[in-house]
Amino acid sequence: MRKNKLTIFLSLLFLTVITGCKKSNPLADTHDVYVAGYERNAAGKLVAKYWVNGTPVILTDGTKDAYAGSIVVSGSDVYVGGGEITVGGPPVAKVWKNGIATNLTNGINEGLVFSIAVSGNDVYAAGYEILPTGETPRLWKNGVPVNLMLAPNEGGDAYSVFIVGNDVYVAGFTIVLPVSGGIVAKYWKNGVPVNLTDGTKNAEIRSIFVSGNDVYAAGHEETAPHSSHYIAKYWRNGIATNLTAGTTPIEMAYSVFVANGNVYAAGGLQSSAKLWVNGVETIITNNANSSTVNSVFVLGNNVYAAVYENSIAKLWVNNNLTNLSDG
């Protein structure tokens, strides 16, 4: 299951966007804007990096494939979650703090980090690790694995982590291993699972956000069992809202953010990168090339989106699209 998914994942440019301290900058408006992702170098290797107001900061030396999938700034510290391929071995899940890497997996078990969050002195990373028992959704706290309750023979991935006070929310999916049933979209609150789908149709959660007493999760679900056609949607306290109609095979939501009483979701429909505000769509890119929005962030009246289009990393701010890489 993971080998095929990893190949697809590493062929895309995965980005997250956050904003930081005030600073006058045309690209960032009045804030520093951090975007994490990766870019292929002249030798054909994927280099993990992030951009600050459009300026790249390189995390890996380019001798091995690597990626950065999530970024958080806490005070003067920059945390990035991702992974790097070992020589002749599997990907190693990593967290970089101010450019210094910490391995979360041992280089024998394949692993990656998809999401990172910081609360006080604690650093949380969500992803997966392939154990002898199978692929396992993982949450690491300060580098130490935290138990996520699983049924016997249950595996999966964790794609997103969100911290509210003392509560830790992790979202992703699970599946019975060896594969014998559907993929169940779910999240864990303090390690206890909450199913959002019943497994009849394959579904995944890619992003989770908590606002007050409301839990929002964005992802996708099949239109019919085993159809391989997916509808982008988000759930609010377990109640699903469809963002798309299922008229094209690949319709997915990768990010959700709640601000100013509005629900922002972002994703893609094959050749279109889209942003939805309270279910109303805005087309960010629409062409014959691959494109998607992988992350959305809102601060004040500014809406930021990390965009992938035709092998180019881009930042969208209030309808203005800026290239971060050259393709």
NORCORGI-V477631 format. One record per backbone hydrogen bond with DSSP energy under -1.0 kcal/mol. CO is the residue of the C=O (numbers start at 1). NH is the residue of the N-H. If there is no record, write none. Layout:
BEGIN
{{CO NH} {CO NH}}
END
This chain:
BEGIN
{{1 5} {2 6} {3 7} {4 8} {5 9} {6 10} {9 12} {16 36} {18 34} {21 32} {25 29} {28 31} {29 25} {30 23} {32 20} {33 53} {34 18} {35 51} {36 16} {37 49} {39 47} {41 44} {45 41} {46 66} {47 39} {48 59} {48 60} {49 37} {50 57} {51 35} {52 55} {55 52} {57 50} {65 85} {67 83} {70 81} {72 79} {74 77} {77 74} {78 98} {79 72} {80 96} {81 69} {81 70} {82 94} {82 113} {83 67} {84 92} {86 89} {90 86} {91 111} {92 84} {93 104} {94 82} {95 102} {96 80} {97 100} {100 97} {102 95} {110 130} {112 128} {115 126} {117 124} {119 122} {122 119} {123 142} {124 117} {125 140} {126 114} {126 115} {127 138} {127 158} {128 112} {129 136} {131 134} {134 131} {135 156} {136 129} {138 127} {139 146} {140 125} {141 144} {144 141} {151 154} {153 177} {155 175} {157 173} {160 171} {162 169} {164 167} {167 164} {168 190} {169 162} {170 188} {171 159} {171 160} {172 186} {172 205} {173 157} {174 184} {175 155} {183 203} {184 174} {185 196} {185 197} {186 172} {187 194} {188 170} {189 192} {191 149} {192 189} {194 187} {202 222} {204 220} {207 218} {209 216} {211 214} {214 211} {215 237} {216 209} {217 235} {218 206} {218 207} {219 233} {220 204} {221 231} {224 227} {229 223} {231 221} {232 243} {232 244} {233 219} {234 241} {235 217} {236 239} {239 236} {241 234} {249 230} {252 268} {255 266} {257 264} {259 262} {262 259} {263 278} {264 257} {265 276} {266 254} {266 255} {267 274} {267 293} {268 252} {269 271} {269 272} {270 291} {271 287} {272 269} {273 284} {273 285} {274 267} {275 282} {276 265} {277 280} {280 277} {282 275} {285 273} {290 310} {292 308} {295 306} {297 304} {299 302} {302 299} {303 318} {304 297} {305 316} {306 294} {307 314} {308 292} {309 312} {312 309} {313 324} {313 325} {314 307} {315 322} {316 305} {317 320} {320 317} {322 315}}
END
